[in-house]
Amino acid sequence: MPRPNPFLLITMLFWGFNFVSMKIVFPVMAPAAVVFWRYFLMGGVLIGLCLLTRQSLRIPGEHRNAILMTGFCSMGIYMVLFFEGVKRAPAGESAIILATNPIMVGVMSMVLGREPKSLARVLGSVVALTGVALVVLGRPGALVVSKETQDRLIGDLLLFLSAISWAASVILAKPVSTHIKPLPLFTMSMLGGLPVVLIYGWSAATSTQWSSFTAWHWINLAQIAFGSGVIAMVFYYKGVADLPASVASLHQFLVPVLTTLFAALLLRESLAWVQAIGVLVLLVGLSVNVGLIRTNKKSGSGDQNPEPLRS
C-alpha cells in the first residue's frame, strides 16, 4: 500500500480549505477584487522565488504563444469562472464539480489526438459525470424554481466551464513543460492572464473597503493568495517529483472530501444522501478515468503525469 506523501497532503489541505476561505472572504471582498489582489500577490512571490532559485523568466520566442495562451486560460478565464462559480454554489459542491478537471483533460487530449482513445477513460468520464449530476440535482429543492436555485445552477455551470478552461491550459502547457521547469513556466504564463484580471478586477479592487476586514478575513485572504496559490503549488510539484502518477492521483481525490468536511464544520453545509452517493460515483469514475481502477490490462492512464485539481 503506497504511503501518503507529506508535501501532497499539505497541498490537499490548502486546496480543500480554499473553497471555505473564499466563502469567508466574499462578504467583505467581491470575487473580482480577490482575483485581482491574489494575482499580483501570487505573481510577486513567484517572481521572487524564481529569482531566488536563479531560474530564468525570459519567455522563449518559440514557446511565447503557447505560454501566454496557457496563462490566458488558467490565470485569466479560469479564475473569473471559478471565483464567480464559488460565489454562487456551496463550497463542497464547488469542489466536487471541479474534481472533473482530469476528465476534461482526458477528453480534450483524445479529441485532439494528443492521447490514444481509451474505452476505459470514456467509461470513467461517463460514470464521473453521472456522479456530478447526482450531486447537482440531488440537493433538496434542486428542481424548485427560485432565485436561489437559479443562482446555484449558474454557479454549477460556471464551475463546470472553469474546469474546461483549466483543461485547455493543461493541453496548451503540455508540449512546453518538457522544455521549461514548472515554477518558471507557471510564473511566465501569468502574463497571459493579466488583461483579463485588469478588466475583470480593477474596479472592484480599487473600491474594496479594507476597514471592514477582521483578522479572520485577513487570514483567509492570505490562505487564498499564498497558501493555495503559492505554497500548495510548490509543495505539489515537489511531492509528485518522486512518486508514480497513480499514487499522486490518489492524494488529489482528498480535495472534494476535505472541502465537504471543512464546509460542514465552518459553514454548516451538508450533503443530502443522494449527493453523498453522487460523490462516491464521481470518485469511482475518476479512479477508472486515471487508471487507478483498471477495466482491462491495457486501459487507464495511471502512468501519466497527473494534473493538479486547481482551486
ROMARGU-757986 format. One record per residue: residue number from 1; x negated, y, z negated of N, C-alpha, C, CB in turn. Coordinates in steps of 0.2 Angstrom, whole numbers. Last residue first. Glycine has a CB too. Layout:
N
num;n.xx;n.yy;n.zz;ca.xx;ca.yy;ca.zz;c.xx;c.yy;c.zz;cb.xx;cb.yy;cb.zz
NUM;X;Y;Z;X;Y;Z;X;Y;Z;X;Y;Z
...
END
This chain:
311
num;n.xx;n.yy;n.zz;ca.xx;ca.yy;ca.zz;c.xx;c.yy;c.zz;cb.xx;cb.yy;cb.zz
311;37;125;36;43;128;33;40;135;31;46;124;27
310;34;111;48;33;118;45;39;121;42;30;122;51
309;28;97;47;35;99;47;35;106;44;40;94;43
308;14;94;57;17;96;51;24;98;52;13;102;48
307;12;79;67;13;86;67;16;89;60;17;89;73
306;-1;66;67;6;69;65;6;77;65;7;67;58
305;-8;58;80;-9;63;75;-2;66;73;-14;69;77
304;-3;41;82;-4;48;85;-5;52;79;1;50;89
303;0;29;78;-7;30;79;-9;37;81;-10;25;84
302;13;27;78;10;28;72;3;30;72;11;22;68
301;24;27;87;18;31;88;14;33;82;21;38;91
300;33;13;95;31;18;89;25;22;91;29;14;83
299;30;-3;101;33;3;100;31;7;95;41;1;99
298;24;-16;102;21;-10;106;24;-4;105;22;-12;114
297;31;-25;94;24;-24;93;21;-18;97;20;-30;96
296;46;-17;90;43;-22;93;35;-20;92;45;-23;100
295;51;-7;81;56;-12;83;53;-17;87;61;-8;88
294;44;-2;65;42;-4;72;48;-9;75;36;-8;73
293;42;12;56;46;6;57;46;4;64;54;7;54
292;33;21;59;32;18;53;37;12;52;34;23;47
291;35;28;71;31;21;71;30;18;65;25;22;75
290;42;39;72;35;40;72;31;33;71;33;44;66
289;55;33;74;53;38;79;45;39;78;56;45;78
288;57;26;62;57;22;69;53;27;74;64;20;71
287;57;37;53;52;31;52;52;27;59;54;27;47
286;68;44;58;62;47;58;56;42;58;61;52;53
285;78;35;54;77;37;61;70;40;62;83;42;63
284;77;35;40;76;28;44;75;30;51;82;24;44
283;80;48;38;74;45;36;72;39;40;73;44;28
282;94;48;42;89;53;45;82;50;44;89;60;42
281;100;40;33;100;38;40;94;42;44;107;39;43
280;98;47;21;95;40;22;94;38;29;99;35;18
279;105;58;24;98;59;23;95;52;24;97;62;16
278;118;52;25;115;55;31;108;56;30;118;62;32
277;121;49;12;120;44;17;116;46;23;127;40;19
276;122;62;8;117;58;5;115;52;9;118;56;-2
275;134;66;14;127;69;16;121;65;13;127;76;13
274;143;58;7;142;57;15;135;60;17;148;60;19
273;142;63;-5;140;56;-4;138;55;3;144;51;-7
272;135;80;-5;141;75;-5;138;68;-4;147;77;-1
271;122;88;-14;124;84;-8;130;80;-10;119;80;-5
270;121;104;-21;122;97;-22;124;94;-15;127;95;-27
269;113;118;-30;116;115;-24;116;107;-25;111;116;-18
268;108;126;-40;114;122;-42;117;119;-35;119;127;-45
267;95;131;-39;101;134;-35;108;131;-36;99;135;-28
266;87;123;-47;87;130;-47;92;134;-44;80;132;-44
265;91;109;-45;88;112;-51;89;119;-52;81;109;-53
264;94;108;-31;99;106;-36;97;109;-43;99;98;-37
263;82;113;-25;88;116;-24;94;115;-29;91;115;-17
262;73;102;-29;72;109;-31;79;113;-31;66;112;-27
261;79;92;-21;79;91;-29;78;98;-32;73;87;-31
260;79;96;-8;85;95;-11;85;94;-19;88;88;-8
259;65;97;-7;69;103;-7;76;102;-10;69;105;1
258;61;84;-8;59;88;-13;63;95;-13;51;90;-13
257;67;79;3;69;76;-3;67;81;-9;65;69;-4
256;61;86;14;68;87;13;70;84;6;72;83;18
255;47;82;11;49;89;11;57;89;10;47;92;17
254;43;68;12;45;71;5;48;78;5;38;71;1
253;39;66;24;46;64;23;48;66;16;47;56;23
252;25;68;24;30;73;26;37;72;25;29;74;34
251;19;56;19;20;62;15;25;67;17;13;65;14
250;20;48;31;24;46;25;25;52;20;21;40;22
249;11;54;39;18;55;41;22;53;35;20;51;47
248;-1;49;34;1;56;33;8;58;35;-4;60;38
247;0;36;38;0;37;31;2;45;30;-7;36;28
246;0;37;52;6;34;49;6;36;42;6;27;50
245;-13;42;55;-7;46;56;-1;44;52;-6;47;63
244;-25;39;42;-22;37;48;-15;41;48;-20;29;47
243;-36;52;36;-30;47;35;-28;45;41;-25;51;31
242;-45;63;35;-47;56;34;-42;51;33;-52;56;28
241;-37;74;39;-43;73;42;-46;66;41;-48;78;39
240;-26;77;31;-25;72;37;-31;70;40;-20;75;42
239;-31;86;22;-28;80;20;-27;74;25;-21;80;17
238;-34;97;29;-39;94;25;-37;87;23;-41;97;19
237;-22;101;34;-27;99;39;-33;95;35;-30;105;43
236;-16;104;21;-13;99;26;-18;96;31;-7;102;30
235;-23;114;16;-23;108;12;-20;102;17;-19;108;6
234;-20;124;25;-27;122;24;-27;115;21;-31;127;20
233;-6;125;23;-9;123;30;-16;121;29;-8;129;34
232;-5;129;9;-2;122;12;-5;120;18;5;123;12
231;-11;141;9;-14;136;6;-12;129;8;-12;137;-2
230;-3;149;19;-10;148;19;-12;142;16;-13;154;16
229;12;147;17;9;150;23;1;149;24;10;157;24
228;15;143;5;17;139;10;13;141;17;24;139;11
227;7;153;-3;7;146;-4;9;141;2;13;145;-10
226;8;165;4;1;162;3;2;155;1;-2;165;-3
225;22;168;7;16;170;11;10;166;10;15;178;9
224;29;161;-3;31;161;4;25;162;9;37;165;6
223;23;164;-15;23;157;-13;25;157;-5;28;153;-17
222;25;178;-15;18;175;-14;18;168;-12;15;176;-21
221;39;177;-17;36;180;-11;29;178;-10;37;188;-11
220;39;172;-30;42;168;-24;40;171;-17;49;168;-25
219;33;182;-37;30;175;-37;33;171;-31;32;171;-44
218;42;192;-35;36;193;-33;32;186;-32;31;198;-37
217;54;187;-42;54;189;-34;47;189;-32;58;195;-33
216;49;187;-55;51;181;-51;51;182;-44;58;178;-54
215;47;200;-58;42;196;-57;43;189;-54;39;194;-64
214;59;209;-46;57;207;-53;50;202;-52;62;203;-56
213;62;223;-36;59;216;-37;57;215;-44;52;216;-33
212;67;235;-34;72;230;-36;69;223;-37;77;229;-30
211;57;243;-29;58;244;-36;63;238;-38;61;251;-37
210;56;241;-15;52;237;-19;53;237;-27;44;239;-18
209;67;240;-3;67;243;-10;63;239;-15;74;244;-12
208;62;242;14;63;237;8;62;241;1;57;232;8
207;61;248;25;66;251;21;67;246;15;73;251;25
206;51;242;33;50;249;30;55;252;26;49;254;36
205;57;230;36;51;230;31;50;237;29;45;228;35
204;67;233;44;69;230;38;63;231;33;71;223;39
203;60;238;55;65;242;52;66;240;45;71;243;56
202;51;227;59;48;234;57;54;238;53;47;238;63
201;55;214;63;54;216;56;53;223;54;49;212;54
200;57;213;77;62;210;73;61;213;66;61;202;72
199;46;219;83;53;221;85;58;219;80;54;218;92
198;35;213;76;36;220;75;43;222;77;31;224;80
197;37;199;79;38;201;72;39;209;72;31;199;69
196;36;200;93;42;198;91;43;200;83;43;190;91
195;22;204;94;28;208;97;34;206;94;28;208;105
194;15;193;87;15;200;85;21;204;88;9;203;86
193;13;180;92;20;182;89;20;189;87;20;177;83
192;0;180;97;6;179;102;13;181;99;6;173;105
191;-7;181;86;-7;187;90;-1;186;95;-14;188;94
190;-8;168;81;-3;173;78;-2;179;82;-6;174;71
189;-18;161;87;-11;160;90;-6;165;87;-8;153;89
188;-29;163;79;-29;166;85;-22;166;88;-33;163;90
187;-25;154;68;-26;161;67;-25;165;73;-33;162;64
186;-25;141;74;-19;144;71;-19;152;70;-17;141;65
185;-38;141;78;-33;141;83;-27;143;80;-32;133;85
184;-45;142;66;-46;147;71;-40;147;76;-53;147;74
183;-40;129;61;-39;135;57;-40;141;62;-45;136;52
182;-43;118;70;-36;120;68;-35;127;65;-33;115;63
181;-55;121;83;-53;119;77;-46;122;75;-58;120;72
180;-53;118;101;-54;123;95;-51;120;89;-50;130;97
179;-52;107;109;-57;112;110;-58;117;105;-56;116;117
178;-40;101;106;-46;97;107;-52;101;108;-45;92;113
177;-30;110;106;-33;108;100;-39;103;100;-27;105;96
176;-26;112;119;-31;117;117;-34;114;110;-28;124;115
175;-16;103;121;-22;102;125;-28;107;122;-20;104;132
174;-7;107;110;-10;100;110;-16;100;115;-5;95;113
173;0;119;111;-6;119;107;-10;112;108;-5;120;100
172;12;115;118;8;120;121;1;120;118;10;127;120
171;18;107;109;16;104;115;11;109;119;23;104;120
170;20;116;98;15;110;97;13;107;104;19;104;93
169;29;124;103;22;127;101;17;121;101;23;131;95
168;40;116;104;37;119;110;30;121;109;42;125;113
167;43;114;91;40;108;95;37;111;101;46;104;97
166;47;126;87;41;124;85;38;118;89;42;122;77
165;59;126;95;54;131;96;47;129;94;56;138;93
164;66;116;89;65;115;96;59;120;98;71;117;100
163;68;121;76;64;115;77;62;114;84;68;109;74
162;76;132;79;69;133;77;65;127;77;70;136;70
161;88;125;83;84;129;88;77;130;86;88;135;90
160;91;121;70;90;116;75;86;119;81;97;113;77
159;93;134;64;88;129;61;86;124;67;90;126;55
158;104;138;71;98;142;71;92;138;69;98;148;67
157;114;129;67;112;129;74;105;133;75;117;133;78
156;115;132;53;113;125;55;110;125;63;118;120;55
155;120;145;54;113;143;51;110;137;53;114;144;43
154;132;142;60;127;146;63;120;145;61;129;154;63
153;137;135;49;136;131;56;132;135;60;143;131;59
152;138;145;39;134;139;38;132;135;45;137;134;33
151;147;154;45;140;156;44;136;150;43;140;160;37
150;159;146;46;156;148;52;148;150;51;160;154;54
149;161;144;32;159;138;36;156;140;43;166;134;38
148;164;157;28;158;153;25;156;147;29;160;151;18
147;175;160;35;169;164;37;163;160;34;169;171;34
146;183;145;41;182;150;36;176;154;38;182;148;29
145;191;130;44;190;136;47;189;142;42;194;138;53
144;185;115;38;189;120;37;187;127;40;190;121;29
143;175;106;40;180;106;45;185;112;44;183;100;47
142;168;106;27;165;107;34;169;109;40;160;102;35
141;173;103;15;176;109;18;172;111;25;175;115;14
140;158;95;9;165;97;8;168;103;11;167;98;0
139;148;88;22;149;93;16;156;94;15;145;99;17
138;147;81;34;149;78;28;150;82;22;144;72;26
137;141;88;44;149;88;44;151;84;38;151;83;50
136;127;88;41;131;94;43;138;94;42;129;96;50
135;125;75;38;123;80;33;127;86;35;116;81;33
134;129;69;50;132;67;44;131;72;38;130;60;41
133;119;74;59;126;76;60;130;74;53;129;72;66
132;108;68;54;109;76;53;116;77;54;104;79;58
131;110;55;57;110;57;50;111;64;49;103;55;48
130;110;56;71;116;54;68;116;56;61;117;47;69
129;96;59;73;101;65;74;108;63;71;102;66;81
128;91;47;69;90;53;65;95;58;66;83;55;67
127;96;39;80;98;37;73;97;43;68;94;31;70
126;90;45;91;97;45;90;100;43;83;100;39;95
125;77;43;88;79;50;88;87;50;88;77;53;95
124;75;29;88;74;33;82;77;40;82;67;33;80
123;78;27;102;82;24;97;82;28;90;81;17;96
122;67;34;107;74;36;109;78;34;104;75;34;116
121;57;27;102;57;34;100;64;36;102;52;38;104
120;59;14;107;59;15;100;60;22;98;53;12;97
119;57;16;121;64;15;119;64;16;111;65;8;121
118;47;29;127;47;24;122;54;23;120;43;25;116
117;36;35;140;43;34;137;43;28;133;48;34;143
116;20;42;136;24;37;139;31;36;136;21;30;139
115;18;60;136;18;53;132;22;48;136;20;54;125
114;20;70;145;14;70;141;13;63;137;14;76;136
113;31;71;152;27;66;155;20;66;151;25;67;162
112;41;79;148;36;82;151;31;78;154;33;88;147
111;49;70;140;52;73;146;47;76;151;57;78;144
110;40;66;130;42;61;135;45;64;141;47;56;132
109;38;78;124;32;75;126;34;70;132;28;72;121
108;51;81;119;48;85;124;42;82;127;46;92;121
107;53;70;110;57;70;116;54;75;121;64;73;114
106;43;73;101;43;67;104;47;67;111;45;61;100
105;47;86;96;40;85;99;40;79;103;35;84;93
104;59;82;91;59;87;96;52;86;100;60;94;93
103;55;73;80;60;71;86;59;76;92;67;71;83
102;48;82;72;45;77;75;49;74;81;42;71;71
101;60;90;67;54;93;71;50;87;75;49;96;66
100;69;86;59;70;84;65;64;86;70;76;86;69
99;68;93;47;65;87;47;65;84;54;67;82;42
98;77;103;48;71;105;50;66;99;51;67;110;46
97;88;98;41;88;99;48;82;100;51;93;105;50
96;83;97;28;85;91;31;85;92;39;92;89;28
95;81;111;25;75;106;25;77;100;29;73;105;18
94;95;115;25;90;118;30;84;113;30;87;125;27
93;100;108;14;102;106;21;97;109;26;109;109;22
92;94;114;4;92;107;5;94;105;12;96;103;0
91;99;128;5;91;126;6;90;119;7;88;128;-1
90;113;131;16;110;129;10;102;127;11;114;123;7
89;112;144;29;113;137;27;110;136;20;110;133;32
88;108;158;30;115;156;31;117;149;28;117;156;38
87;94;159;29;98;164;25;106;161;25;98;170;29
86;89;149;37;89;148;30;94;152;26;82;148;27
85;91;156;49;95;150;48;95;148;41;92;144;52
84;82;166;48;89;168;49;94;162;48;91;171;56
83;70;159;48;72;163;42;80;165;42;68;169;42
82;71;152;61;70;149;54;73;153;48;63;147;53
81;71;162;70;77;157;70;77;154;63;76;152;75
80;59;169;67;66;173;67;71;168;66;66;177;74
79;50;159;68;51;162;62;57;166;62;45;167;61
78;51;155;82;52;151;77;54;154;70;46;146;76
77;46;167;89;53;165;89;55;160;84;54;161;96
76;32;168;81;37;173;83;44;171;83;36;176;90
75;25;158;78;24;163;74;29;169;75;17;166;73
74;29;149;89;28;147;82;28;153;77;22;143;81
73;29;156;102;35;151;100;35;150;92;34;145;104
72;18;164;101;25;167;103;30;163;100;25;169;110
71;8;155;99;10;159;94;16;163;95;5;165;93
70;8;149;112;9;145;106;11;149;100;3;141;104
69;5;159;120;12;157;120;14;152;114;13;153;127
68;-8;161;116;-3;166;115;4;164;115;-4;172;120
67;-14;149;121;-14;151;114;-9;156;112;-21;153;112
66;-11;149;134;-8;143;130;-8;145;123;-12;137;131
65;-18;160;138;-11;160;139;-8;155;135;-9;158;147
64;-32;157;135;-28;163;132;-21;162;133;-31;169;136
63;-41;147;139;-35;145;135;-31;151;132;-38;141;129
62;-50;154;147;-46;148;150;-41;145;146;-51;142;151
61;-55;163;138;-51;165;143;-47;160;146;-55;168;148
60;-54;160;120;-57;159;126;-53;160;132;-59;151;127
59;-54;173;108;-50;168;112;-53;167;119;-43;172;113
58;-64;173;94;-64;175;101;-60;170;105;-71;176;104
57;-66;169;81;-60;171;83;-59;174;90;-57;176;78
56;-77;157;75;-76;162;80;-68;163;81;-79;160;86
55;-81;154;58;-78;152;64;-75;157;68;-72;147;62
54;-87;156;45;-90;158;51;-88;154;57;-98;156;50
53;-80;156;34;-82;150;36;-86;150;43;-77;145;37
52;-76;170;33;-80;167;28;-83;160;30;-75;166;22
51;-69;171;45;-75;175;44;-79;172;39;-73;182;43
50;-58;163;41;-62;161;47;-68;165;47;-58;163;53
49;-53;169;30;-56;163;29;-60;161;35;-50;158;29
48;-49;182;36;-54;182;31;-57;175;30;-51;184;24
47;-38;177;44;-44;180;47;-50;180;42;-43;187;49
46;-30;173;33;-33;168;38;-39;171;42;-27;166;43
45;-27;185;27;-30;179;23;-34;174;28;-25;176;19
44;-20;192;37;-26;195;34;-30;189;30;-24;200;29
43;-9;183;40;-15;185;45;-21;187;42;-12;190;50
42;-2;184;28;-5;177;31;-11;179;36;0;173;34
41;2;197;29;-2;195;23;-6;188;25;3;193;17
40;8;198;41;2;202;40;-2;199;34;4;209;39
39;19;189;39;15;188;45;8;192;43;18;191;51
38;26;193;27;22;187;27;17;186;33;28;181;28
37;31;205;32;26;206;27;22;199;27;28;208;21
36;40;200;42;36;205;44;30;205;39;39;212;44
35;48;190;35;44;188;41;39;193;42;49;187;47
34;54;199;26;50;194;23;45;191;29;54;188;21
33;62;207;35;56;210;31;51;205;28;59;214;25
32;71;198;39;66;201;44;60;204;41;70;207;48
31;78;194;27;74;189;31;69;193;36;78;184;35
30;77;207;15;80;205;21;75;200;24;82;210;26
29;77;206;-2;72;207;4;75;204;10;65;205;2
28;85;202;-12;81;209;-13;77;211;-7;77;209;-19
27;90;190;-8;95;195;-11;91;202;-12;97;193;-17
26;78;182;-4;83;186;1;88;191;-2;87;180;5
25;72;176;-14;69;182;-12;74;186;-7;63;181;-8
24;78;164;-16;77;168;-22;76;175;-19;72;165;-26
23;78;158;-3;84;159;-6;84;164;-12;88;153;-8
22;64;156;-3;67;161;2;74;163;-1;68;157;9
21;62;146;-13;59;153;-13;62;158;-9;51;153;-12
20;68;135;-7;71;138;-13;68;145;-14;70;134;-19
19;59;133;4;66;135;5;70;138;-1;70;128;8
18;47;130;-3;48;136;1;55;138;2;44;135;7
17;47;118;-9;49;123;-13;50;130;-9;44;125;-19
16;41;110;1;48;108;-1;51;114;-5;47;102;-6
15;29;116;3;34;117;8;41;115;6;32;112;14
14;23;113;-9;23;120;-7;29;121;-2;17;123;-4
13;23;99;-9;27;103;-15;28;110;-12;22;103;-21
12;16;96;2;23;95;2;27;98;-3;24;87;2
11;3;100;-3;6;103;3;14;102;3;3;101;9
10;1;91;-13;2;98;-15;5;102;-9;-5;101;-16
9;0;80;-5;6;80;-10;7;87;-12;4;76;-16
8;-11;82;2;-5;82;6;1;82;1;-4;75;10
7;-21;82;-8;-20;88;-4;-13;88;0;-26;88;1
6;-19;68;-13;-18;74;-17;-17;81;-13;-23;75;-22
5;-11;55;-5;-16;60;-4;-15;66;-8;-18;62;3
4;-6;39;-11;-4;46;-9;-11;51;-9;1;49;-14
3;-12;24;-3;-12;29;-9;-10;36;-7;-19;29;-12
2;-3;11;5;-8;17;5;-7;21;-1;-6;21;11
1;-4;-6;0;0;0;0;-4;6;0;5;0;-6
END
